[in-house]
Amino acid sequence: MTTALDPRTRLLLEAPIVPTLLRLAVPNVLVMVAQAAAGLIETYFVGKLGTDALAGMALVFPIVMLMQMTSAGAMGGGIASAIARALGAGRRADADALVWHAIVIALGFGVVFTVALWFGGRWLYTLMGGANASLEAALVYSHWVFAGSVLVWLFNSLAAVIRGTGNMAVPANVTVLGVVALVPLSPLLIFGWGPVPALGIAGGALALLLYYAGGTLALWWYLRSPQSLLRPVRATLQLRWPLFRDILRVGVIGAVSTVATNLSIGIATALSGQFGAGAIAGYGTASRLEYLLVPLVFGLGAPLIAMVGTCMGAGQRERALQATWAGAAIAFVLAEAIGLAAALFPRPWLLLFGNDPAMLEAGTQYLQVVGPLYGFFGVGLVLYFASQGAGRLLWPVLGNLARLLVAGVGGWLALRWGGQLVHVFVAQGAALLVYGVVIASAIAGGAWFGPVGRPRSTRALLRRLPPALTPGAGRAQ
């Protein structure tokens, strides 16, 4: 019964939806903005090293974000969803054990990223258009940052564990304090001072890894403290395939969606590379705003994962759907406002990172074409997070694959037939529109509960459920 549940779990099941989502999202948005700021701080200082260094970082950045989004969004969402559903169904012992399963998964994927980028980095960045000085800068940065992949995975996995309990404040506090430390640390290691040697672009990567190392230790300390709802003690260290499966069935499918997202941007980077290093730097710098939307929407998506997962675990399907559409409306307004502001005033954002004319021209074209469609990206992304909470990820993945198809094939055709960089950006904007519309239409058509039909109301969707799955019929196991 819900009366025996932890007060935080009860809040997700019973409190008013929109105020609860906003209250939980505020600290989480703060943590995501701070985490995004960590990357922006790096870009700002690396930009002082010249256009080649900025282009090199632009080549590596989609792969770094792939790791970030896979660990925090895809697999992290699987971790948070599994824990939320276990707590909602009253399976407290399973929730404790899931912490160890999350750590094992993080260690495994962290090693995979390190090996893959150490040995395949040159081939990949060359394929993306890197050459000469920009390629060498990319390799230096890549080797350093991916040496610490395990740290990134552990940090994001432990943060997801805590968010799965409905606690957004602890990851927020840890991340904000880490970014405060990163502000002086990054330029210190890049440019040097006193006895500290100037490491150049490698210094930015090292500063980022120190940030993740400190954050990982802080999150682990909290989980072992009396304040934590979960108890990852030695007695719960019993690895079981059903618990791995509970995380992986959401996380792996989500990773396919994440790969598609980053591949779309990687393809656009490669197509931009046809116009030189300045175009790569301009697109890479401008598209960082799209990447900034990911943590912003994730700030809303993480509590949505917890609320939808807990409600689905407790059998409250109607509340889960109501929370989903409330989150979609908020995400659209947030992302669209940022996109319109960037389209109207592109240069203030771009000038933060450099003043090369080719970079400014390419970046301005991208923001003016794609920025007004950011709202659809926000909707698609937040519905992806809600689907993680529900454990139903087929249509978010299909939506992302549709985006990849439009961005890749459309971008190639635009370059072949139009021959101008702006035509590539038109294809990227169309891809965002397709992404949001496909996922929203599928969920509105009942994708969580059976075959997709025409869009209908929440109550109409629930009438399609078998009696055993209707709200109040019992908890989902």
N, C-alpha and C positions, 0 to 999 in steps of 0.2 A: 504493500500500500504506500502511496505517496507520503503519508504521515510519518513513515519510518525513515524517510530519505533525509540526506544532508540538506540544510537550509539553502545552499547554493543550487542544488539540484531542484528543490521545490520552486525556487525563483524562476527557473527556466520553464517549469511546467505550469505555473499558475499566475505569475505576474503579468500586467498589461504588456502586450507585445512590443509596440513601438517604443515606449519609454524605456523598457528593459533593454532592447537592442541598442538604443542610443547610449544608455548609461554604460553598457558593456563595451560599446564600440569606441567611446571617447579615449580611454586609456590605450586601447588596442590600435586605434588610428595613430595615436602619439608614438607608440612603439614602432609602427611601420614607417611613419614619416622619419623617425630618427634613424631607422635602419637604412632607408633610402638615402638619407642625408650622409650616411657613411660613404656610400658610393659617390655621391655628388662632391663631397669634400675631396676625395681622391682625384676625381676628374678635374676639379678646379685647380689643384696644385700641379697635376701632371700637365695640364694645358699650358702652364708656364714653361714647360720644357720644349715646346714647339709643336708644329702641326703633325710631324711624323710620330711623336710620342702620343699625341691625342688620337691619331688614326690607328696606331697600334692598340691602344686601349679600346677603341671602338670595335676592333676586330675580335678582341677577347671578351668584351662585355656581354654579348648574347650568350656565350657559353657559361660565363659566371652566373648570369641570371637564370640560365637553364638549371644550374646546380641549386641556386637559391630557391627557385620556384618549385623544383622537384622535391627538395628537402623540406621546405616550409609549407608550400601549397599543396602539392600532390601527396607525397608520403606523409607530410605533417598533417594534412587534412584527414588521411586515413587513420593516423594515430589518434587525433582528437575525436574523430567520429566513433572509432571503436570504444574509446574510453567513455564518451558521452552515452553511447547506447548501452554499455555495460552498467553504468551508474543509473541510467533511467530505468533499466530492467531490474535493479536491485542486486546485480552481480558484482559486489564489492571486491571479492577475492580475485576475480578475473581482471578487474580494473587495476589492482595493484600489480598483478603479474604482467600486464600489458606494458608497463614501464620498461621492464627488462627486455621484452621483445622489441620495443622501439629502439633501444640502445643497440641491440645486435644488428638490426636492420640498418641503422645509421653507420655503424662501423663498416659493414659490408659495402654499402653504396659509396661511402667516402673513399675506400680503397679503389673501387672501380673507376671513379672519376680521376683520381691521381694517376693511375696507370694509363688510362686512355689518353689523357691530355699530355702526359710526358712523352709518350711515344707517337701519338698521332697529331700533335699540335701543329707542326710545320705544314703537314699535308692539308689540314683543315683550314688554316689561316691563309695559305696560298690559294686554296679553292675559293675562299671568300674575297679574294682580290688583293691580299697583302703582297707587297714586293719591297725589296731593298730595305731602306731604313725603317719604314713602318712595320714590315714583317719582323725584323730583328727586335724592335721594341715590343711587339706583340709576344714574341717568344720569351723574352726576359720576364715580362709581367706574368705570362701564363705559367711558366715553370715555378715561379715563386708562389703564386696564389693557389695553384692546384696541389702544391706540396702539402698544404694544410686543409685539404678537402674534408678530412675526417672531423676537424674542428667545426667547420660550417655545418656539417650534417648533425653532429651531436648537439650543437647549440639550438638549431631549429627543431630537432626532434624533442628535446627536453622542454622547449617552449611550447610545443604542440601538446605534450603530455599535460602540462599545467593548464593550458587553455581548454583542454577537453573537460576539465572539471568546472568550467565556467569562471575561472580566475584569470582575468586579463591584466590585472594590475602588476603582478610580479614580473612577467616578461617585459612589460612596458618599462618598469623602473630599471631593470637590469640593462635594457637596451639604451635607454636615455643616458644613464650614467656612463655606459661604454662609449657612446658618441661624444659625450663631453670630453672624455679622455682622448678620443681620436683626433679632435680638432687640433691640439698642439702636436700630437705624436706624428701625424701624417707629414706635415711639412718638415718636422725635425729629421725624419728618416729620409725624405726625398732630397732635401737641400743640405742637410748636415748643419751642425753648429758646435763649436768648441771641439771636444774630443770625439763627438759623434760624426762619422764620415758621411758624405753625401752618397746615397745609394741610387739616386735617380728614380726611374719608374719602379724599380724593385722595392724601393723604400715604401711606396704606396701599398704594395701588396703585403709587405711584412707588417705594416701598421694595421692593416685589415685583419690579418691572422691573429695578431696580439689581442685585438678587440674580441674576436670570437673565442679565443682561449680563456680570457678573463670572464666572459659572459657564461661560458659553459660551466666553469667552476662555481659561479654564483648560483646558477639554476640548480645544479646538483646539490649544493649546500641547502637550498630551500627545500628540495624534495626530501632531504633527510632530516628536516627540522620538524618540531611538533606542529607548526602552523600548516603543514601540507596535508591536504585531504587524502592523498595517496601515500602508501608506505612501501617504497622499493627496498625492502630489507632482504637479507640472505634467504630467509625462509620462503620468500615468494619467487626466488630465482629457479623456476622450474619451467623450462622451455617446452611449449606444446604447439604442435602444428595448427590446431584450430584457432589459436590466438594469433599466430603469424598470419594465417589466412584471413582473419577478421580485419587486419590492417592492410594486407597486400591486395585484397580483392577491391578495395577502394583506391589504395595508393598507387598500384601499378597501372590501373586503368587511367587514373588521374595523371600519371606520368606521361602516358601517350598524349594526352591533351596538352600537357606542358611542353613536350617536345615539339608538337605541332605549332604552338604559339611562338616558341623561340626559333623554330625553323623558318617560320614566315618572316621574322625579322632578319634572320641570317641570310635568307634568299634576297631580301630587299637590300641588305648590306652588299651582297655580291653583285647585284644588278647596279647599285650605285657605284661600285668599284670600276665600272666601265667608263666612268667620267673622271677618274683620278682620286688621289688621296684627299683633296679638299672636299670632294663630294662624299667620300666615306666618312670623313670627320663631321661634315655637316649633318648627314643623315643620322649617324651614330649619336651625335650630341642632341639633335632634336628628338629622336625616338626615345631618348632617356626619359622624356616627359611621359611617354606611354608606359615605360617601365615604372615610373613613379606612381602611376595610377594603380599598378598591381598591388603594391603594399598599402596604398590608401584604401582600395576596395577590400583588400584582405583584412584591413582593420575592422570593417563591417562584416566581412565573410566569416571570420573566425568565431565570433559569438553566434553567428547564424548557424555554423556547423554544430556548435554545442547545443543550441536551442532546438534545431530541427532533429538532430540525432537523439537528444534526450526525449523529445516528444514522440518520435517514431518508436523509440524503445519502450515508452510507456503506453503506446497505442493511441496517442492523441494526434491522428493524422490531419484533422481539420486545422488544428493550431499550427502544425508544421507548415501547411500550405499558406496559411495567413501570414506567418512570419516570413515566408519566402517572398511573397509579392510585396510586402512592406519593404524588405531589404532591396528588392529590385528597383522600386521607386526611388529610394534614397540614393542608391548607387548611380542611377541615371542622372539625377540632378547634380550630384557631386562631380561625376566625370565630365558631363556636358559643360558645366560651368568652367572647368579647367580648360577643356578643349577650345571653347569659344574665346576665352581670354588669351590663350596661346595663339590662336589664329589672328586675332585682332592686334596683338602686341608680341610678335615673335622675337624681335631683336633683343629686348632686355634679357630674355632667357638665354639666347645664344651667346650674347656678349659676356656672360658669366664665365664662359669656357674658352674664349678666343676671339680674335678679330680678323682672321684670314678671310678675304673677300669671297673665295670659292666656298668656304665652309658656311659663311653667313647666307649666301644665296641659296645653297642646297637646303639648309636647315629651314629657311623662311618658306621655301616652296612646300616642304613637307608639312609644316605646321598649318599653313593656310589651307591646304587641301584636306588633310586628314583630321586636324583638330576638331572641326565641327561634327565629326562622327564618333568622337570619343564616348559619348553617352551610350552608344550601342555596345561598345567594348565593356563599359562598366556593368551593363545589364547582363551580358553573357558571362562575365567573370563571376559576379555575385551569385548567379544561378548555378554556376559550376560548384561553388562552395556549398550552396544549399543542397545540391544533389549529392555531394560528398556526405553531408550529414544524414541524408536519406538512404545512402548506400546504393544509389541509382545513377550511374555515370554514363550510360550508353549515349544518350543524346548530347550531353556536353562534349563528349569526345567527337561525335559526328559533326557537331557544330564547329569544333576547332579544326577538324579535317577539311570541312567545307571552306573555312577561312584560309587554310593552307593552299587549297586548290586554287581559289580565286587569286590569292596573293602571288603564288608561284607562277601558275600558267598565265594568269592575267598580266602580271608584271612582265613576263617574258614576251608575250604578244604585244604589249604596249611598247616595249623597247624595240621590238622588231618592226612594228608598223609605224609607230610615231617617232621613235628615235630620240626622244627627249626625256630627261630625268623626271619632269613633272608628270608624265604619263605613267611612270612606274608608281608614283605616289597616289595617283588616282586609283590604281588597282589595289593598293594597300587600304585606302579608305573604303572601297567597295567590299573588301574582305571583312572589315570590322562590322559593317552593316549586316552582312550575311551571317556572321558569327552570332550577333545578338538576337536576330530575328529567328534563326533556326532553333536555338535553345529555348527561347521564350515560348515559341509556338508549340514545341513538343511538350513542355511541362504543362502549358495551358490545355493541351489536348489529352492529358492523362498519362504521360510517359512513365510516371512513377508507379502507376497501378495497373498497367496493362497496355494493350495496343493503343497507338496514338490515333485520336480522332480529331474532329474539329474542335477548336478552342471552346471551353465552357467554363461555367462558374465553379468555385470551390465545392459548393454543395452538390452540384451535378457530378463532379468528379468522384466525390465520396459515395454517391449512390451506385457507382459502378463496382464498388468493392464487394467481395463476398462478405457475408455476415460476420465471419470470424475475424475480418480485418477492419471492421468499422470502429470508430472511436468509442472507447468504453468497453469493448469486447474483451479486453485483456492486453497484457503487454506482449510486444514482439520479442521473441527470444533470439 
